[in-house]
Amino acid sequence: MSDLPERVAEVRARVVAAVQRGGHAQSVRLVAVTKTYGPEAVEAVHACGVADVGENRVQEALDKQALVHAPVRWHLIGHLQRNKVKALEQFALLHSLDSSRLADAVHEFGVRRGRPMDALLQVNVVGEETKGGFALAEVEREAARLVACAGVRVVGVMTMAPLDADESTLRRVFAGARCALALVRGAGHPAMELSMGMSGDFEMAVEEGATLVRLGTILFGERH
């Protein structure tokens, strides 16, 4: 972790350059993905000025949260099973609202606690069978349905590109997610966040309008 400040600074500089190239003039937040790294990674990245931390698995996140004292914002970026929805109490943002059934469960959770849960609609732009999320053709209908669900506040869109995608596919995925964001906003949601881009493709995602980039390896090194 000794070179983490330099890594964070370099990533921030690359983000600024990508915003300028893309021309969307958006502000971008780094979400440090600490999956498989210990609580010391969370403390270290917070000390570098990164206040947003992403975890893929609920239990790993809860275990880590018990050991972390830094006042970070916890993001759940992985798939959430409906029977674990109550764990959302420990997170600021759910990135992976990937089905109507999960959306209904999150809505019910928000109603029960008396405060809506902030979430991003997960969009599967190129129809990958191994990933969840809504097809672009389904986004407008689901966004309209969710307007009546007071327990969930749709604040944006999330997408993941295929692992080995070429530049053309990456551009198509990221541009498609940006179109989905416009549809969600048009349905009446306060949707401003666009979560897309990881260590290998975050600059292209920022060029296409990302406001949240999910970064692990480029900050912490290869996972164990």
mmCIF file of the C-alpha atoms, coordinates in Angstrom:
data_MODEL
# 
_entry.id   MODEL 
# 
loop_
_atom_site.group_PDB 
_atom_site.id 
_atom_site.type_symbol 
_atom_site.label_atom_id 
_atom_site.label_alt_id 
_atom_site.label_comp_id 
_atom_site.label_asym_id 
_atom_site.label_entity_id 
_atom_site.label_seq_id 
_atom_site.pdbx_PDB_ins_code 
_atom_site.Cartn_x 
_atom_site.Cartn_y 
_atom_site.Cartn_z 
_atom_site.occupancy 
_atom_site.B_iso_or_equiv 
_atom_site.pdbx_formal_charge 
_atom_site.auth_seq_id 
_atom_site.auth_comp_id 
_atom_site.auth_asym_id 
_atom_site.auth_atom_id 
_atom_site.pdbx_PDB_model_num 
ATOM 1   C CA . MET A 1 1   ? 0.000   0.000   0.000   1.00 0.00 ? 1   MET A CA 1 
ATOM 2   C CA . SER A 1 2   ? 3.043   2.293   0.196   1.00 0.00 ? 2   SER A CA 1 
ATOM 3   C CA . ASP A 1 3   ? 2.527   3.600   -3.341  1.00 0.00 ? 3   ASP A CA 1 
ATOM 4   C CA . LEU A 1 4   ? -1.254  3.972   -3.017  1.00 0.00 ? 4   LEU A CA 1 
ATOM 5   C CA . PRO A 1 5   ? -1.181  7.806   -2.837  1.00 0.00 ? 5   PRO A CA 1 
ATOM 6   C CA . GLU A 1 6   ? 0.710   7.917   -6.134  1.00 0.00 ? 6   GLU A CA 1 
ATOM 7   C CA . ARG A 1 7   ? -1.685  5.427   -7.739  1.00 0.00 ? 7   ARG A CA 1 
ATOM 8   C CA . VAL A 1 8   ? -4.719  7.435   -6.634  1.00 0.00 ? 8   VAL A CA 1 
ATOM 9   C CA . ALA A 1 9   ? -3.177  10.667  -7.896  1.00 0.00 ? 9   ALA A CA 1 
ATOM 10  C CA . GLU A 1 10  ? -2.374  9.091   -11.269 1.00 0.00 ? 10  GLU A CA 1 
ATOM 11  C CA . VAL A 1 11  ? -5.912  7.714   -11.646 1.00 0.00 ? 11  VAL A CA 1 
ATOM 12  C CA . ARG A 1 12  ? -7.406  11.098  -10.756 1.00 0.00 ? 12  ARG A CA 1 
ATOM 13  C CA . ALA A 1 13  ? -5.255  12.781  -13.403 1.00 0.00 ? 13  ALA A CA 1 
ATOM 14  C CA . ARG A 1 14  ? -6.328  10.237  -16.004 1.00 0.00 ? 14  ARG A CA 1 
ATOM 15  C CA . VAL A 1 15  ? -9.976  10.790  -15.066 1.00 0.00 ? 15  VAL A CA 1 
ATOM 16  C CA . VAL A 1 16  ? -9.625  14.565  -15.495 1.00 0.00 ? 16  VAL A CA 1 
ATOM 17  C CA . ALA A 1 17  ? -8.069  14.069  -18.936 1.00 0.00 ? 17  ALA A CA 1 
ATOM 18  C CA . ALA A 1 18  ? -10.825 11.639  -19.938 1.00 0.00 ? 18  ALA A CA 1 
ATOM 19  C CA . VAL A 1 19  ? -13.546 14.086  -18.857 1.00 0.00 ? 19  VAL A CA 1 
ATOM 20  C CA . GLN A 1 20  ? -11.948 16.728  -21.065 1.00 0.00 ? 20  GLN A CA 1 
ATOM 21  C CA . ARG A 1 21  ? -11.748 14.346  -24.018 1.00 0.00 ? 21  ARG A CA 1 
ATOM 22  C CA . GLY A 1 22  ? -15.345 13.195  -23.598 1.00 0.00 ? 22  GLY A CA 1 
ATOM 23  C CA . GLY A 1 23  ? -16.845 16.655  -23.325 1.00 0.00 ? 23  GLY A CA 1 
ATOM 24  C CA . HIS A 1 24  ? -19.615 15.725  -20.855 1.00 0.00 ? 24  HIS A CA 1 
ATOM 25  C CA . ALA A 1 25  ? -18.185 18.010  -18.137 1.00 0.00 ? 25  ALA A CA 1 
ATOM 26  C CA . GLN A 1 26  ? -19.316 15.625  -15.399 1.00 0.00 ? 26  GLN A CA 1 
ATOM 27  C CA . SER A 1 27  ? -17.769 15.207  -11.971 1.00 0.00 ? 27  SER A CA 1 
ATOM 28  C CA . VAL A 1 28  ? -16.439 11.699  -11.359 1.00 0.00 ? 28  VAL A CA 1 
ATOM 29  C CA . ARG A 1 29  ? -16.069 9.811   -8.092  1.00 0.00 ? 29  ARG A CA 1 
ATOM 30  C CA . LEU A 1 30  ? -13.711 6.893   -7.595  1.00 0.00 ? 30  LEU A CA 1 
ATOM 31  C CA . VAL A 1 31  ? -15.270 3.842   -5.933  1.00 0.00 ? 31  VAL A CA 1 
ATOM 32  C CA . ALA A 1 32  ? -12.417 1.780   -4.493  1.00 0.00 ? 32  ALA A CA 1 
ATOM 33  C CA . VAL A 1 33  ? -13.364 -1.892  -4.872  1.00 0.00 ? 33  VAL A CA 1 
ATOM 34  C CA . THR A 1 34  ? -11.913 -3.664  -1.832  1.00 0.00 ? 34  THR A CA 1 
ATOM 35  C CA . LYS A 1 35  ? -13.168 -7.189  -2.567  1.00 0.00 ? 35  LYS A CA 1 
ATOM 36  C CA . THR A 1 36  ? -10.636 -9.727  -1.180  1.00 0.00 ? 36  THR A CA 1 
ATOM 37  C CA . TYR A 1 37  ? -8.546  -6.944  0.380   1.00 0.00 ? 37  TYR A CA 1 
ATOM 38  C CA . GLY A 1 38  ? -8.567  -6.457  4.133   1.00 0.00 ? 38  GLY A CA 1 
ATOM 39  C CA . PRO A 1 39  ? -9.908  -3.530  6.181   1.00 0.00 ? 39  PRO A CA 1 
ATOM 40  C CA . GLU A 1 40  ? -6.470  -1.916  5.993   1.00 0.00 ? 40  GLU A CA 1 
ATOM 41  C CA . ALA A 1 41  ? -7.087  -1.279  2.284   1.00 0.00 ? 41  ALA A CA 1 
ATOM 42  C CA . VAL A 1 42  ? -10.236 0.682   3.134   1.00 0.00 ? 42  VAL A CA 1 
ATOM 43  C CA . GLU A 1 43  ? -8.411  2.757   5.735   1.00 0.00 ? 43  GLU A CA 1 
ATOM 44  C CA . ALA A 1 44  ? -5.493  3.372   3.371   1.00 0.00 ? 44  ALA A CA 1 
ATOM 45  C CA . VAL A 1 45  ? -7.586  4.506   0.432   1.00 0.00 ? 45  VAL A CA 1 
ATOM 46  C CA . HIS A 1 46  ? -9.671  6.779   2.670   1.00 0.00 ? 46  HIS A CA 1 
ATOM 47  C CA . ALA A 1 47  ? -6.430  8.378   3.857   1.00 0.00 ? 47  ALA A CA 1 
ATOM 48  C CA . CYS A 1 48  ? -5.770  9.170   0.166   1.00 0.00 ? 48  CYS A CA 1 
ATOM 49  C CA . GLY A 1 49  ? -9.029  11.085  -0.084  1.00 0.00 ? 49  GLY A CA 1 
ATOM 50  C CA . VAL A 1 50  ? -11.242 8.357   -1.579  1.00 0.00 ? 50  VAL A CA 1 
ATOM 51  C CA . ALA A 1 51  ? -14.474 8.312   0.409   1.00 0.00 ? 51  ALA A CA 1 
ATOM 52  C CA . ASP A 1 52  ? -16.415 5.697   -1.591  1.00 0.00 ? 52  ASP A CA 1 
ATOM 53  C CA . VAL A 1 53  ? -15.761 1.974   -1.168  1.00 0.00 ? 53  VAL A CA 1 
ATOM 54  C CA . GLY A 1 54  ? -17.398 -0.858  -3.140  1.00 0.00 ? 54  GLY A CA 1 
ATOM 55  C CA . GLU A 1 55  ? -17.922 -4.454  -2.090  1.00 0.00 ? 55  GLU A CA 1 
ATOM 56  C CA . ASN A 1 56  ? -19.327 -7.335  -4.137  1.00 0.00 ? 56  ASN A CA 1 
ATOM 57  C CA . ARG A 1 57  ? -20.496 -9.664  -1.382  1.00 0.00 ? 57  ARG A CA 1 
ATOM 58  C CA . VAL A 1 58  ? -22.715 -8.744  1.527   1.00 0.00 ? 58  VAL A CA 1 
ATOM 59  C CA . GLN A 1 59  ? -21.060 -10.889 4.186   1.00 0.00 ? 59  GLN A CA 1 
ATOM 60  C CA . GLU A 1 60  ? -17.518 -9.859  3.294   1.00 0.00 ? 60  GLU A CA 1 
ATOM 61  C CA . ALA A 1 61  ? -18.625 -6.231  3.423   1.00 0.00 ? 61  ALA A CA 1 
ATOM 62  C CA . LEU A 1 62  ? -20.314 -6.591  6.806   1.00 0.00 ? 62  LEU A CA 1 
ATOM 63  C CA . ASP A 1 63  ? -17.264 -8.335  8.275   1.00 0.00 ? 63  ASP A CA 1 
ATOM 64  C CA . LYS A 1 64  ? -15.029 -5.548  6.977   1.00 0.00 ? 64  LYS A CA 1 
ATOM 65  C CA . GLN A 1 65  ? -17.314 -2.764  8.149   1.00 0.00 ? 65  GLN A CA 1 
ATOM 66  C CA . ALA A 1 66  ? -17.015 -4.033  11.720  1.00 0.00 ? 66  ALA A CA 1 
ATOM 67  C CA . LEU A 1 67  ? -13.259 -3.433  11.560  1.00 0.00 ? 67  LEU A CA 1 
ATOM 68  C CA . VAL A 1 68  ? -13.130 -0.143  9.640   1.00 0.00 ? 68  VAL A CA 1 
ATOM 69  C CA . HIS A 1 69  ? -13.246 3.167   11.474  1.00 0.00 ? 69  HIS A CA 1 
ATOM 70  C CA . ALA A 1 70  ? -12.849 5.513   8.499   1.00 0.00 ? 70  ALA A CA 1 
ATOM 71  C CA . PRO A 1 71  ? -16.126 7.311   7.613   1.00 0.00 ? 71  PRO A CA 1 
ATOM 72  C CA . VAL A 1 72  ? -16.434 5.900   4.096   1.00 0.00 ? 72  VAL A CA 1 
ATOM 73  C CA . ARG A 1 73  ? -19.577 5.525   2.000   1.00 0.00 ? 73  ARG A CA 1 
ATOM 74  C CA . TRP A 1 74  ? -20.177 1.823   1.368   1.00 0.00 ? 74  TRP A CA 1 
ATOM 75  C CA . HIS A 1 75  ? -21.480 0.760   -2.044  1.00 0.00 ? 75  HIS A CA 1 
ATOM 76  C CA . LEU A 1 76  ? -22.856 -2.711  -2.766  1.00 0.00 ? 76  LEU A CA 1 
ATOM 77  C CA . ILE A 1 77  ? -21.797 -3.367  -6.354  1.00 0.00 ? 77  ILE A CA 1 
ATOM 78  C CA . GLY A 1 78  ? -22.426 -7.117  -6.663  1.00 0.00 ? 78  GLY A CA 1 
ATOM 79  C CA . HIS A 1 79  ? -25.622 -9.087  -7.127  1.00 0.00 ? 79  HIS A CA 1 
ATOM 80  C CA . LEU A 1 80  ? -27.943 -8.945  -4.112  1.00 0.00 ? 80  LEU A CA 1 
ATOM 81  C CA . GLN A 1 81  ? -30.160 -11.886 -3.187  1.00 0.00 ? 81  GLN A CA 1 
ATOM 82  C CA . ARG A 1 82  ? -33.637 -10.855 -2.111  1.00 0.00 ? 82  ARG A CA 1 
ATOM 83  C CA . ASN A 1 83  ? -33.304 -12.639 1.245   1.00 0.00 ? 83  ASN A CA 1 
ATOM 84  C CA . LYS A 1 84  ? -30.372 -10.339 2.111   1.00 0.00 ? 84  LYS A CA 1 
ATOM 85  C CA . VAL A 1 85  ? -32.109 -7.061  1.373   1.00 0.00 ? 85  VAL A CA 1 
ATOM 86  C CA . LYS A 1 86  ? -32.142 -6.037  5.054   1.00 0.00 ? 86  LYS A CA 1 
ATOM 87  C CA . ALA A 1 87  ? -28.332 -5.773  4.883   1.00 0.00 ? 87  ALA A CA 1 
ATOM 88  C CA . LEU A 1 88  ? -28.813 -2.659  2.742   1.00 0.00 ? 88  LEU A CA 1 
ATOM 89  C CA . GLU A 1 89  ? -29.093 -0.750  6.013   1.00 0.00 ? 89  GLU A CA 1 
ATOM 90  C CA . GLN A 1 90  ? -25.274 -0.804  6.008   1.00 0.00 ? 90  GLN A CA 1 
ATOM 91  C CA . PHE A 1 91  ? -24.843 0.641   2.502   1.00 0.00 ? 91  PHE A CA 1 
ATOM 92  C CA . ALA A 1 92  ? -25.245 4.105   0.984   1.00 0.00 ? 92  ALA A CA 1 
ATOM 93  C CA . LEU A 1 93  ? -25.896 2.903   -2.570  1.00 0.00 ? 93  LEU A CA 1 
ATOM 94  C CA . LEU A 1 94  ? -26.910 -0.318  -4.323  1.00 0.00 ? 94  LEU A CA 1 
ATOM 95  C CA . HIS A 1 95  ? -25.420 -0.478  -7.831  1.00 0.00 ? 95  HIS A CA 1 
ATOM 96  C CA . SER A 1 96  ? -27.076 -3.712  -8.915  1.00 0.00 ? 96  SER A CA 1 
ATOM 97  C CA . LEU A 1 97  ? -30.854 -3.302  -9.047  1.00 0.00 ? 97  LEU A CA 1 
ATOM 98  C CA . ASP A 1 98  ? -31.034 -5.991  -11.704 1.00 0.00 ? 98  ASP A CA 1 
ATOM 99  C CA . SER A 1 99  ? -34.621 -7.311  -11.717 1.00 0.00 ? 99  SER A CA 1 
ATOM 100 C CA . SER A 1 100 ? -38.187 -6.267  -10.988 1.00 0.00 ? 100 SER A CA 1 
ATOM 101 C CA . ARG A 1 101 ? -38.415 -8.801  -8.164  1.00 0.00 ? 101 ARG A CA 1 
ATOM 102 C CA . LEU A 1 102 ? -35.343 -7.369  -6.460  1.00 0.00 ? 102 LEU A CA 1 
ATOM 103 C CA . ALA A 1 103 ? -36.658 -3.841  -7.001  1.00 0.00 ? 103 ALA A CA 1 
ATOM 104 C CA . ASP A 1 104 ? -39.894 -4.789  -5.250  1.00 0.00 ? 104 ASP A CA 1 
ATOM 105 C CA . ALA A 1 105 ? -37.971 -6.279  -2.315  1.00 0.00 ? 105 ALA A CA 1 
ATOM 106 C CA . VAL A 1 106 ? -35.801 -3.175  -1.999  1.00 0.00 ? 106 VAL A CA 1 
ATOM 107 C CA . HIS A 1 107 ? -38.913 -0.997  -2.149  1.00 0.00 ? 107 HIS A CA 1 
ATOM 108 C CA . GLU A 1 108 ? -40.499 -2.984  0.669   1.00 0.00 ? 108 GLU A CA 1 
ATOM 109 C CA . PHE A 1 109 ? -37.294 -2.635  2.708   1.00 0.00 ? 109 PHE A CA 1 
ATOM 110 C CA . GLY A 1 110 ? -37.285 1.123   2.213   1.00 0.00 ? 110 GLY A CA 1 
ATOM 111 C CA . VAL A 1 111 ? -40.934 1.421   3.193   1.00 0.00 ? 111 VAL A CA 1 
ATOM 112 C CA . ARG A 1 112 ? -40.380 -0.644  6.343   1.00 0.00 ? 112 ARG A CA 1 
ATOM 113 C CA . ARG A 1 113 ? -37.497 1.500   7.534   1.00 0.00 ? 113 ARG A CA 1 
ATOM 114 C CA . GLY A 1 114 ? -39.244 4.743   6.611   1.00 0.00 ? 114 GLY A CA 1 
ATOM 115 C CA . ARG A 1 115 ? -36.530 5.914   4.224   1.00 0.00 ? 115 ARG A CA 1 
ATOM 116 C CA . PRO A 1 116 ? -36.006 5.039   0.556   1.00 0.00 ? 116 PRO A CA 1 
ATOM 117 C CA . MET A 1 117 ? -32.935 3.108   -0.547  1.00 0.00 ? 117 MET A CA 1 
ATOM 118 C CA . ASP A 1 118 ? -30.758 4.763   -3.184  1.00 0.00 ? 118 ASP A CA 1 
ATOM 119 C CA . ALA A 1 119 ? -30.133 2.382   -6.068  1.00 0.00 ? 119 ALA A CA 1 
ATOM 120 C CA . LEU A 1 120 ? -28.909 2.212   -9.647  1.00 0.00 ? 120 LEU A CA 1 
ATOM 121 C CA . LEU A 1 121 ? -30.805 0.348   -12.341 1.00 0.00 ? 121 LEU A CA 1 
ATOM 122 C CA . GLN A 1 122 ? -28.468 -2.295  -13.772 1.00 0.00 ? 122 GLN A CA 1 
ATOM 123 C CA . VAL A 1 123 ? -28.560 -2.366  -17.563 1.00 0.00 ? 123 VAL A CA 1 
ATOM 124 C CA . ASN A 1 124 ? -27.336 -5.296  -19.658 1.00 0.00 ? 124 ASN A CA 1 
ATOM 125 C CA . VAL A 1 125 ? -26.690 -3.410  -22.879 1.00 0.00 ? 125 VAL A CA 1 
ATOM 126 C CA . VAL A 1 126 ? -25.418 -6.255  -25.082 1.00 0.00 ? 126 VAL A CA 1 
ATOM 127 C CA . GLY A 1 127 ? -27.554 -9.031  -23.596 1.00 0.00 ? 127 GLY A CA 1 
ATOM 128 C CA . GLU A 1 128 ? -24.835 -11.078 -21.896 1.00 0.00 ? 128 GLU A CA 1 
ATOM 129 C CA . GLU A 1 129 ? -26.410 -14.285 -20.607 1.00 0.00 ? 129 GLU A CA 1 
ATOM 130 C CA . THR A 1 130 ? -23.983 -14.473 -17.681 1.00 0.00 ? 130 THR A CA 1 
ATOM 131 C CA . LYS A 1 131 ? -24.988 -11.053 -16.344 1.00 0.00 ? 131 LYS A CA 1 
ATOM 132 C CA . GLY A 1 132 ? -28.216 -9.789  -14.845 1.00 0.00 ? 132 GLY A CA 1 
ATOM 133 C CA . GLY A 1 133 ? -29.846 -6.467  -15.527 1.00 0.00 ? 133 GLY A CA 1 
ATOM 134 C CA . PHE A 1 134 ? -32.468 -4.951  -17.772 1.00 0.00 ? 134 PHE A CA 1 
ATOM 135 C CA . ALA A 1 135 ? -32.209 -4.919  -21.546 1.00 0.00 ? 135 ALA A CA 1 
ATOM 136 C CA . LEU A 1 136 ? -32.304 -1.443  -23.057 1.00 0.00 ? 136 LEU A CA 1 
ATOM 137 C CA . ALA A 1 137 ? -35.758 -2.192  -24.435 1.00 0.00 ? 137 ALA A CA 1 
ATOM 138 C CA . GLU A 1 138 ? -37.016 -2.856  -20.877 1.00 0.00 ? 138 GLU A CA 1 
ATOM 139 C CA . VAL A 1 139 ? -35.573 0.218   -19.179 1.00 0.00 ? 139 VAL A CA 1 
ATOM 140 C CA . GLU A 1 140 ? -38.319 2.720   -19.973 1.00 0.00 ? 140 GLU A CA 1 
ATOM 141 C CA . ARG A 1 141 ? -41.095 0.394   -18.790 1.00 0.00 ? 141 ARG A CA 1 
ATOM 142 C CA . GLU A 1 142 ? -39.306 -0.561  -15.570 1.00 0.00 ? 142 GLU A CA 1 
ATOM 143 C CA . ALA A 1 143 ? -38.386 3.052   -14.832 1.00 0.00 ? 143 ALA A CA 1 
ATOM 144 C CA . ALA A 1 144 ? -42.031 4.066   -15.229 1.00 0.00 ? 144 ALA A CA 1 
ATOM 145 C CA . ARG A 1 145 ? -43.136 1.242   -12.918 1.00 0.00 ? 145 ARG A CA 1 
ATOM 146 C CA . LEU A 1 146 ? -40.640 2.217   -10.237 1.00 0.00 ? 146 LEU A CA 1 
ATOM 147 C CA . VAL A 1 147 ? -41.896 5.788   -10.030 1.00 0.00 ? 147 VAL A CA 1 
ATOM 148 C CA . ALA A 1 148 ? -44.695 4.462   -7.803  1.00 0.00 ? 148 ALA A CA 1 
ATOM 149 C CA . CYS A 1 149 ? -42.264 2.586   -5.521  1.00 0.00 ? 149 CYS A CA 1 
ATOM 150 C CA . ALA A 1 150 ? -41.557 5.084   -2.757  1.00 0.00 ? 150 ALA A CA 1 
ATOM 151 C CA . GLY A 1 151 ? -39.187 2.735   -0.917  1.00 0.00 ? 151 GLY A CA 1 
ATOM 152 C CA . VAL A 1 152 ? -36.510 2.850   -3.602  1.00 0.00 ? 152 VAL A CA 1 
ATOM 153 C CA . ARG A 1 153 ? -34.960 5.978   -5.092  1.00 0.00 ? 153 ARG A CA 1 
ATOM 154 C CA . VAL A 1 154 ? -33.476 5.345   -8.520  1.00 0.00 ? 154 VAL A CA 1 
ATOM 155 C CA . VAL A 1 155 ? -30.539 7.730   -8.692  1.00 0.00 ? 155 VAL A CA 1 
ATOM 156 C CA . GLY A 1 156 ? -28.931 6.428   -11.867 1.00 0.00 ? 156 GLY A CA 1 
ATOM 157 C CA . VAL A 1 157 ? -27.795 3.496   -13.988 1.00 0.00 ? 157 VAL A CA 1 
ATOM 158 C CA . MET A 1 158 ? -25.024 0.896   -13.750 1.00 0.00 ? 158 MET A CA 1 
ATOM 159 C CA . THR A 1 159 ? -23.561 -1.346  -16.407 1.00 0.00 ? 159 THR A CA 1 
ATOM 160 C CA . MET A 1 160 ? -20.701 -3.805  -16.857 1.00 0.00 ? 160 MET A CA 1 
ATOM 161 C CA . ALA A 1 161 ? -18.927 -4.372  -20.136 1.00 0.00 ? 161 ALA A CA 1 
ATOM 162 C CA . PRO A 1 162 ? -17.967 -7.877  -21.315 1.00 0.00 ? 162 PRO A CA 1 
ATOM 163 C CA . LEU A 1 163 ? -14.580 -8.919  -19.947 1.00 0.00 ? 163 LEU A CA 1 
ATOM 164 C CA . ASP A 1 164 ? -12.791 -9.206  -23.289 1.00 0.00 ? 164 ASP A CA 1 
ATOM 165 C CA . ALA A 1 165 ? -14.690 -6.506  -25.156 1.00 0.00 ? 165 ALA A CA 1 
ATOM 166 C CA . ASP A 1 166 ? -12.967 -4.586  -27.923 1.00 0.00 ? 166 ASP A CA 1 
ATOM 167 C CA . GLU A 1 167 ? -13.147 -0.797  -28.102 1.00 0.00 ? 167 GLU A CA 1 
ATOM 168 C CA . SER A 1 168 ? -16.186 -0.815  -30.383 1.00 0.00 ? 168 SER A CA 1 
ATOM 169 C CA . THR A 1 169 ? -18.156 -3.000  -27.954 1.00 0.00 ? 169 THR A CA 1 
ATOM 170 C CA . LEU A 1 170 ? -17.034 -0.948  -24.955 1.00 0.00 ? 170 LEU A CA 1 
ATOM 171 C CA . ARG A 1 171 ? -18.212 2.253   -26.630 1.00 0.00 ? 171 ARG A CA 1 
ATOM 172 C CA . ARG A 1 172 ? -21.540 0.619   -27.466 1.00 0.00 ? 172 ARG A CA 1 
ATOM 173 C CA . VAL A 1 173 ? -22.045 -0.581  -23.890 1.00 0.00 ? 173 VAL A CA 1 
ATOM 174 C CA . PHE A 1 174 ? -21.130 2.735   -22.286 1.00 0.00 ? 174 PHE A CA 1 
ATOM 175 C CA . ALA A 1 175 ? -23.114 4.836   -24.760 1.00 0.00 ? 175 ALA A CA 1 
ATOM 176 C CA . GLY A 1 176 ? -26.082 2.498   -24.278 1.00 0.00 ? 176 GLY A CA 1 
ATOM 177 C CA . ALA A 1 177 ? -25.949 2.995   -20.532 1.00 0.00 ? 177 ALA A CA 1 
ATOM 178 C CA . ARG A 1 178 ? -25.896 6.757   -21.057 1.00 0.00 ? 178 ARG A CA 1 
ATOM 179 C CA . CYS A 1 179 ? -29.057 6.436   -23.167 1.00 0.00 ? 179 CYS A CA 1 
ATOM 180 C CA . ALA A 1 180 ? -30.627 4.316   -20.413 1.00 0.00 ? 180 ALA A CA 1 
ATOM 181 C CA . LEU A 1 181 ? -29.835 7.058   -17.899 1.00 0.00 ? 181 LEU A CA 1 
ATOM 182 C CA . ALA A 1 182 ? -31.708 9.557   -20.038 1.00 0.00 ? 182 ALA A CA 1 
ATOM 183 C CA . LEU A 1 183 ? -34.725 7.222   -20.148 1.00 0.00 ? 183 LEU A CA 1 
ATOM 184 C CA . VAL A 1 184 ? -34.694 6.763   -16.365 1.00 0.00 ? 184 VAL A CA 1 
ATOM 185 C CA . ARG A 1 185 ? -34.435 10.509  -15.818 1.00 0.00 ? 185 ARG A CA 1 
ATOM 186 C CA . GLY A 1 186 ? -37.209 11.090  -18.352 1.00 0.00 ? 186 GLY A CA 1 
ATOM 187 C CA . ALA A 1 187 ? -39.487 8.794   -16.351 1.00 0.00 ? 187 ALA A CA 1 
ATOM 188 C CA . GLY A 1 188 ? -39.188 11.185  -13.409 1.00 0.00 ? 188 GLY A CA 1 
ATOM 189 C CA . HIS A 1 189 ? -36.383 9.724   -11.306 1.00 0.00 ? 189 HIS A CA 1 
ATOM 190 C CA . PRO A 1 190 ? -33.581 11.881  -9.785  1.00 0.00 ? 190 PRO A CA 1 
ATOM 191 C CA . ALA A 1 191 ? -31.127 9.907   -11.881 1.00 0.00 ? 191 ALA A CA 1 
ATOM 192 C CA . MET A 1 192 ? -27.754 11.600  -12.178 1.00 0.00 ? 192 MET A CA 1 
ATOM 193 C CA . GLU A 1 193 ? -25.251 8.777   -11.535 1.00 0.00 ? 193 GLU A CA 1 
ATOM 194 C CA . LEU A 1 194 ? -23.740 6.598   -14.248 1.00 0.00 ? 194 LEU A CA 1 
ATOM 195 C CA . SER A 1 195 ? -21.681 3.767   -12.751 1.00 0.00 ? 195 SER A CA 1 
ATOM 196 C CA . MET A 1 196 ? -19.485 2.132   -15.367 1.00 0.00 ? 196 MET A CA 1 
ATOM 197 C CA . GLY A 1 197 ? -15.856 1.443   -16.021 1.00 0.00 ? 197 GLY A CA 1 
ATOM 198 C CA . MET A 1 198 ? -13.337 -0.647  -14.119 1.00 0.00 ? 198 MET A CA 1 
ATOM 199 C CA . SER A 1 199 ? -9.543  -0.759  -13.941 1.00 0.00 ? 199 SER A CA 1 
ATOM 200 C CA . GLY A 1 200 ? -9.069  -1.777  -17.576 1.00 0.00 ? 200 GLY A CA 1 
ATOM 201 C CA . ASP A 1 201 ? -11.572 0.529   -19.258 1.00 0.00 ? 201 ASP A CA 1 
ATOM 202 C CA . PHE A 1 202 ? -12.404 3.396   -16.886 1.00 0.00 ? 202 PHE A CA 1 
ATOM 203 C CA . GLU A 1 203 ? -10.979 6.126   -19.132 1.00 0.00 ? 203 GLU A CA 1 
ATOM 204 C CA . MET A 1 204 ? -13.266 5.141   -21.993 1.00 0.00 ? 204 MET A CA 1 
ATOM 205 C CA . ALA A 1 205 ? -16.214 4.949   -19.577 1.00 0.00 ? 205 ALA A CA 1 
ATOM 206 C CA . VAL A 1 206 ? -15.457 8.467   -18.346 1.00 0.00 ? 206 VAL A CA 1 
ATOM 207 C CA . GLU A 1 207 ? -15.224 9.703   -21.929 1.00 0.00 ? 207 GLU A CA 1 
ATOM 208 C CA . GLU A 1 208 ? -18.747 8.325   -22.412 1.00 0.00 ? 208 GLU A CA 1 
ATOM 209 C CA . GLY A 1 209 ? -20.115 10.051  -19.293 1.00 0.00 ? 209 GLY A CA 1 
ATOM 210 C CA . ALA A 1 210 ? -19.402 7.857   -16.241 1.00 0.00 ? 210 ALA A CA 1 
ATOM 211 C CA . THR A 1 211 ? -19.805 9.607   -12.883 1.00 0.00 ? 211 THR A CA 1 
ATOM 212 C CA . LEU A 1 212 ? -18.770 6.588   -10.778 1.00 0.00 ? 212 LEU A CA 1 
ATOM 213 C CA . VAL A 1 213 ? -15.856 4.321   -11.736 1.00 0.00 ? 213 VAL A CA 1 
ATOM 214 C CA . ARG A 1 214 ? -15.273 1.066   -9.844  1.00 0.00 ? 214 ARG A CA 1 
ATOM 215 C CA . LEU A 1 215 ? -11.555 0.511   -9.382  1.00 0.00 ? 215 LEU A CA 1 
ATOM 216 C CA . GLY A 1 216 ? -9.744  -2.302  -7.607  1.00 0.00 ? 216 GLY A CA 1 
ATOM 217 C CA . THR A 1 217 ? -6.660  -3.730  -9.315  1.00 0.00 ? 217 THR A CA 1 
ATOM 218 C CA . ILE A 1 218 ? -5.320  -0.401  -10.553 1.00 0.00 ? 218 ILE A CA 1 
ATOM 219 C CA . LEU A 1 219 ? -5.319  0.897   -6.970  1.00 0.00 ? 219 LEU A CA 1 
ATOM 220 C CA . PHE A 1 220 ? -4.398  -2.155  -4.900  1.00 0.00 ? 220 PHE A CA 1 
ATOM 221 C CA . GLY A 1 221 ? -2.621  -4.492  -7.322  1.00 0.00 ? 221 GLY A CA 1 
ATOM 222 C CA . GLU A 1 222 ? -3.608  -7.981  -8.407  1.00 0.00 ? 222 GLU A CA 1 
ATOM 223 C CA . ARG A 1 223 ? -6.080  -9.829  -6.175  1.00 0.00 ? 223 ARG A CA 1 
ATOM 224 C CA . HIS A 1 224 ? -4.938  -12.851 -4.184  1.00 0.00 ? 224 HIS A CA 1 
# 
